[in-house]
């Protein structure tokens, strides 16, 4: 996913001494694999969605189907997903590094 960020952000100025954040770190969503099929065992069709990354720098913002989830977190936490179907989960850290996965939720 760094291809997009690398194509937008220019090279740093040689005289800039304040740049300490590496631009090539890899943020990865590790709680859900891309193209996963997930099932809800809850009769109310609620699904607990684990939100966990590795390789992030600072806080992480989460987006589900293009909608920002409340808060920001660099710790593990979950949200409740009520709708069955195809979804996209996106994580972005403070440096702009991002990862996304697509997954499918179905009821029993």
C-alpha positions as CSV (number, residue, x, y, z in Angstrom):
1,X,0.0,0.0,0.0
2,X,3.0,2.3,0.3
3,X,3.0,2.8,-3.5
4,X,0.2,5.4,-3.2
5,X,1.9,7.3,-0.4
6,X,5.3,7.2,-2.1
7,X,3.8,8.6,-5.3
8,X,2.2,11.5,-3.4
9,X,5.0,12.5,-0.9
10,X,8.0,14.1,-2.5
11,X,11.6,13.2,-1.4
12,X,12.7,15.1,1.7
13,X,14.8,18.2,1.5
14,X,18.4,17.4,2.1
15,X,18.7,20.3,4.6
16,X,15.8,19.1,6.7
17,X,17.2,17.7,10.0
18,X,13.8,17.1,11.6
19,X,12.7,14.1,9.6
20,X,13.0,11.1,11.8
21,X,10.1,8.9,10.7
22,X,11.0,6.3,8.1
23,X,8.7,6.5,5.0
24,X,8.9,2.9,4.1
25,X,7.6,1.1,7.2
26,X,4.9,-1.5,6.6
27,X,1.5,-1.2,8.4
28,X,-0.4,-4.5,8.2
29,X,-3.8,-5.5,9.5
30,X,-3.2,-8.8,11.2
31,X,-6.6,-9.5,12.8
32,X,-8.4,-10.4,9.5
33,X,-7.0,-11.9,6.4
34,X,-7.9,-10.4,3.0
35,X,-10.9,-12.1,1.4
36,X,-11.9,-13.9,4.6
37,X,-15.3,-15.3,5.1
38,X,-16.5,-14.7,8.7
39,X,-19.6,-16.1,10.4
40,X,-21.6,-14.7,13.2
41,X,-22.7,-17.1,15.9
42,X,-24.9,-14.5,17.5
43,X,-28.6,-14.9,16.8
44,X,-29.0,-11.1,16.6
45,X,-26.5,-11.0,13.7
46,X,-23.9,-9.0,15.6
47,X,-20.3,-9.7,14.8
48,X,-17.3,-8.8,16.9
49,X,-14.7,-7.4,14.6
50,X,-11.1,-7.6,16.0
51,X,-9.0,-4.5,15.1
52,X,-5.3,-5.3,15.3
53,X,-2.2,-4.1,13.3
54,X,1.5,-4.5,13.3
55,X,4.2,-2.1,12.1
56,X,2.2,1.0,12.8
57,X,3.7,4.2,14.1
58,X,1.7,6.2,16.6
59,X,-2.1,6.0,16.7
60,X,-4.2,4.1,14.2
61,X,-7.4,5.3,12.6
62,X,-9.9,2.7,11.4
63,X,-12.4,2.9,8.5
64,X,-15.1,0.4,7.8
65,X,-16.7,0.6,4.3
66,X,-15.4,4.2,4.0
67,X,-16.9,5.3,7.4
68,X,-14.5,6.3,10.2
69,X,-14.9,4.2,13.3
70,X,-15.1,6.1,16.5
71,X,-11.9,7.0,18.3
72,X,-8.3,6.0,17.4
73,X,-6.2,3.3,18.9
74,X,-2.9,1.7,18.7
75,X,-4.2,-1.0,21.0
76,X,-6.5,-4.0,20.2
77,X,-10.2,-3.3,20.3
78,X,-13.4,-4.3,18.6
79,X,-16.4,-2.8,16.9
80,X,-19.8,-4.4,16.3
81,X,-20.8,-5.1,12.8
82,X,-24.5,-5.8,12.2
83,X,-24.8,-6.1,8.5
84,X,-24.0,-9.3,6.6
85,X,-22.2,-8.9,3.2
86,X,-18.9,-7.7,1.8
87,X,-17.0,-5.2,3.8
88,X,-13.7,-3.3,3.5
89,X,-11.6,-2.4,6.6
90,X,-8.9,0.2,6.3
91,X,-6.2,1.2,8.9
92,X,-4.1,4.4,8.6
93,X,-1.4,5.4,11.1
94,X,0.0,8.8,12.0
95,X,2.6,8.7,9.2
96,X,-0.1,8.0,6.5
97,X,0.9,4.3,6.1
98,X,-2.2,2.2,5.4
99,X,-3.4,-1.3,4.8
100,X,-6.8,-2.6,3.8
101,X,-8.6,-5.9,3.7
102,X,-11.8,-7.0,2.2
103,X,-13.9,-9.6,4.0
104,X,-17.4,-11.2,3.9
105,X,-19.7,-11.6,6.9
106,X,-22.5,-14.1,6.9
107,X,-25.0,-15.4,9.5
108,X,-25.5,-19.0,10.3
